[in-house]
Amino acid sequence: MDFTVLTELESGDIAWEMSRQLTHEEMLDFVVHLDGFVSDWSFTEAIYEWAREQHKEYLAEKEEYGF
């Protein structure tokens, strides 16, 4: 028997569960698949810009704390 259930989930809740249950490689694989399913260069570019900003913050923190 098949049936459909309407459920509302917060993106933060999904991210939290994924971060607790998946490896980094599995989470990256999810992002790669999501990007492929969206199939829109503007989405890919938005991911890239977000990651680039995060990398800048990482480098600044790394310098600040002497890593």
N, C-alpha and C positions, 0 to 999 in steps of 0.2 A: 504494500500500500504506500502511495506517495501522497504527501500533503505539503502545503506551503504555510509558513508561519511568518508573519510580519514582526520583525524585531528591530528596535532602534539601538544602535551602539555608538558610543562616543569614540572618535578617532584616538583620543588619548588612552582610553581603556584598551583598545586593540593594540596600540603601540606598547603599552605596559605589559600586556600578556605575551606579546611577541618577544619583548626584551627579556622576559623571565624564562621563556620556554625554548627559544631558538638560539643557535650559535650566530656569531657575526656573519659567517658565510651564508647561513640560511636566510638571515634578514636581508643581506645584500642581494641574494638570489630573488627574494620577494620584490625588492625595489626594481631590479632588472626586468622581471616579468611584468610588473605593474607598468613600467615605462613602455615596454613592448605592446601591452594590451591597449594602453592609451593611444599610442601611435600618433603622437603630435609633437613636433619639434619644439613648440613653445613650452610644453610640459617638461621635456628633456632639458631645455635651457634653464627653466626654473629650478630644477633639481641641481643642475650644475652651479648656478649662481648661489643657491643656498649652501651647497657643499663648499664652495670657494670661500664664502664668508665664515663658515665654521672653521675652515682650515686656517684662516687669518687669525681667528680667536685662539685656536690651538697653539699657533706659533707664538703669539703674544704671551699666552699663559706659560708656555714652555720657557720662554726667555725670562719672564718675571720670576718664576720659581727655580730657575737655574738647571733645567733638565737638559 
